[in-house]
Amino acid sequence: MILAGDVGGTKTNLAYYRSEGGILIPVLLKSYLSQQFSSLHEVLYALRREHPADITAAAFGIAGPIANGRSKLTNLGWEIVASEIRDDLKIGTVGLLNDLEATAYGTLHLACDEKVVLKEGAAQEHAAIAVIAAGTGLGEGALVWDGRQYRAMPSEGGHADFSARNDLEAELLKFLLKRYEHISWERLLSGPGIYTLYEFLRGRSGHPEPMWLKDQIAAGDPTAAVSQAGMEEKDPVCSNVLDLFVSLYGAEAGNVALKFLGTGGVFVGGGIAPKIMARMQSGAFLEAFTAKGRFRDLLSRIPVAVIANDRIALAGAAHFAQMLARE
């Protein structure tokens, strides 16, 4: 049995997979609130107490960088060490990988109904595959061919400097510089980023915030309130927020495709894109994606798809564990 994990500051998802002819079949999925535990060791103990299993290999996608077989979650304080987990589970194979690495591995095993194609394109065989995912933060990564199989490349590209493409975005940059010392793409391409864009566009619109929207923002999740109002066209500023967000998303997806030369395809993951799919399909994303001057033709040939499987990182971790076990 393979144990896979997707470890984040909010939730830790764990799953058992069995292999049938090399194909991994999910057997059990459990989700735990991370903040109710002091360590991943405690979560694993809870899983094994409730659902004992003969585990042969394990891997965990973690929302943070990995160095020398260990990682520390920024928003939780857990320190995760592969050798210690290996001792806990009494197995020989435990892998740690960044959550975007896990997502990248998962893209290799997506079924047709687990993705929404934005652009068909023509993927080059064994070429790099780029992945970008906006959710709580912004993740970026890629898969590269090593001569036998694809291997994921870690990246913290979401924290690279935001770059303005036009006068509106230059104004946005000035707005952000009054708040932050460093402006990364994650400041905008994330859940909190949607509300930041709203504050910027509301301020320059000259239109007061509707009372119903003010109440919704105050009562719960500001990002969800703005996104819903934008999708339902209930407020023009919120609608403009989504238009700007999608354009920025497409621009950075194109940047990632260029940096990794992702002619094997680009996958858009994370929790935001599936919730605003109609906007992702409106054309603004792809226009920004391909608007790279002399490289427009290259980018226009790259297939682009949105991942519609919210367990992609968990599946990717399972396949990574399987790959480690084979090696």
N, C-alpha and C positions, 0 to 999 in steps of 0.2 A: 504494500500500500504506500502511496506517495502522499505526503502531507504538504500542502501549499498554504501560504499566508499572504495576505495583503494588509500591511500594518500601517495605520495612520493615526493621527492625533485624536480623531473622533471615534473611529471604529477599527477594530481588528477582525478581518474576515479570515476564517480558516476553513480548509476543505480537505477531505480525503478523495483521492483518485485511485482507481485501479487501471492497470494496463491490460488491454485485450488486443493482441496482435500488434502491439506498438501504439495503439490508439488509447488515449487517456479518457476514461469514463468517470464523471463525477459521481461520488457515492454519498457524500454528506457535506453539507455547508452549514457552518455556524458563524454567527456574527456577535461580537462582544463589544461593549462600550469601553474603549481604551482607558478612560479616566477612572473607571471603577477598579482598575488593577494597578499595581505598583511596578509591574514588569511584564515582559512577554513570557517569562518563565511561569508566572502565575496563570496567564491565559492558557498556555499549553497544558498546564496541570489540570485546569478546569475542563478542557476539552477531553483529555485522556481519562479523567475520572468519569465523565458523563458518557463518553463513547470510546472505549478502549479499542486499539487496533494494532496490528503488527506492521509497524512503519519501517520501510527499507531506505527511504531517502526523503529529504525535505528541502524546501527553498522558500524564502520569504522576500517579497517585494516591500521595500521600506521607503517611506516618504522622507528621504534625506540621502546625503552622500554616503558612500561606503568606502572605507579605507582600511586595508589590512585585515579584512574579515570582521570589521566592527562598524557600528553606526550609532549615532545618538539622535533621537528625534527631537527636533528643535522645540516643538510646541508641547512636548509631553515629558521630556526628561529621561525617557527610557534609554539605557545603553544596551545595545544588542550585540552580542559577541558570538560568532558562528561556532567556535570551539566549545563554548559553554552550553549552547543549545545541543550540540552534538553529544556532549556528555549527559545532558538531561534525557535525551531521547534514546541514548545508547545505540546510535547508528553511525555508520561511517561517512555518510554523505549529507552535508548541510550547506546550502548556498545562500548567500545574502546578495541581493541586487536592488538597485534603485527602482522605485515604482514605475518609472518610465521605461527602464530596461525590461521590466516584467510586462508592461503593456506592449512593448515592441515585440517580444517573443510571442505574445498572444496573437498579434496580427497575422502571424504565419499560419494560424489554425482557425481563422474566422470562417464560419459558414456564410453562404450567400445572403441569408436572411439576417445576418449579424452586422451588416454594414449598409450604408446608404451612399451610393455612388454620386458624387457631385460632378465628376468629369471622367469619361472613360479613358482616354489617352491610350498609350502603348507602353507598357512596362518593359524595360530592358531586363533580360535574363541575368540573374546574379548581380545586378546593380544594387547600389545602396537603397535602402528604404527609410524614409524619414517619418518621424512621429512627432506630433505636437498635441498637447492636451491642456486645455484651460479648465480649471475647476476652482478649488479653494486657492490654488496657486497656478503657476504655468510651468509645465514640464515639457522638455524637448529631448529628443534622442534619435537614434538611428540603428539600423541593422546593416552590417557589412558582411560580405561573403568571404570566408577564409580559405576557399578552395574545396571545402567539403560540406560546409553548412553555414548558416547565418549566425552571427554573434552580435549581441547588442552592445552598443557603445553608450556609456554614461555621459551625461551632460548636465550642466546647470545653466544652459543657455537662456532660460527664462529670466535670469538676473542680469543679462547683458543690457547695455544702454539702449533705451528707447530712442528712436530717431524719427523726427518729423518729416513728412513728405510734402506738406503744403502749408498755406498760411493758417488754416484752422488748427492744424496739429502743432504748428509753431506757437500759436496762442495757447494751446493746451499745455505744451511743455513749460511755458512761462508760468501758467497757473500752478502746475505741479511743483515747480522749483521754489515757490513760496512756501510749500509744505514740507518738501523732502530734500535731503542733500543729494540723494542718488535716485534717478528715475529709470527704473527697469521696465521691460515689457510686461513683467508680472504685475506692476502697479495698475495696468490697464486691462490686460487679458487675464482676468480672474473674476471670481464672484465679487470681491470688494471693488475690483476695478470698474465693474458696471455702475456701481453707485458713485464712484469717483467721476466717471464720465457724466453721470446725471447731474451732479453738483456743478460741474463745469458748464454744461449746456443750459441748465436751468438759470444759472447766473447771467449768462450772456443773452438769454432769450428775451428778457424784458417782460416775461409773462409770470405772474405769481403762481405758486404751487397750489393746485386745486385742494380744497379741504379734504375731500375723500381720499386723495392720494397721501396727503400729510398724515391722516389718521392711520392709513395702512402702513406707512413707513414707520410711524411711531409704535405701532402695535406689534410688529413682528420683524421679518427679514426685509430690510430695505431693498436689497438686490432683487429678491423675488417680487416685491411690489412693483418695482420699476420695470422688470422684465415682463411681467404679466400685462401691465398697462400698455407697454410697447407692442406686445404681440397682438393684443386685442384692439390696438389703435384707439385707445381711450384717451390718450394724452399725446399731443404732437412732440413734446420734448422727449418723452419716454420712447416714442417711435424713432426719433432721431438718434437717441442713445444706442439703440440696437443697430441702426444703420452704421454708425461710426464704429461700434464694437466689431461688427462683422467685417468691415473694411480693414480695420487694424489687424484682426485675426488673419485675414487673407494675406495681408502684407507680410506679417511675420512668418506665416506658413511658407510663403515663397522664399523668404530669407533662409529658413531652415533647409528647404529643398536645395537652394544654391550652396549653402555651406557644406552639406553632406553629399551634394550632387546626387540627390535622391531620385534618379531616373527609374528606379524600381517601383516607385509609387510613394504617395504621401498619405498617411492616415491621420485623421483628426480625432483625438480621444477626449477624455475628460467629461465632466457632468453637464457642461453648459450647452455644447453644440446640439445634442439630441433634444433639448428643451426649446431651442429656438430654430428648429430644423427648417421651417418655412423661410426664415431670414437667411439661413446658410445656403438655401437653394435659390435665393433671389437673383444672384448674379454678381452682387457686390463683393462677395468673398473671392470668387474666381477672377474677377477683374483686377482686384488688388494683388492676388496671387501671381498673376502673369505680368503685371505692370513693372517689368524689370529691364526696360530699355532694350539693349541688344540681345538680351537673353529671353525675351518674350516668347520666341518660337520654341526654345528649349522647354520652357515651363508649360507651354500650351500642349505639349505632348505627354506630360506626366499625368498619370491617373491619380485622382484625388477621391478619397472616400471618408465618410464619418463613421466611426465605430459605434454600433448600436447595441453592444453587449456590455453591460455595466459591471460584469465580472471578468473583464479582459485581463486585468493585472493578476488576478488569482489564477486564471488558466495559464497565463504566461509563466508564472512562478512554478507551476506544476510541470510544465514542459522543460523549464530550465533544470529542475531537479532530475527529471528523467534523463536529460542530456548529460548531467554530471555523473549520474549513476552508470550510464553506458561507458563513459570515459574512464 
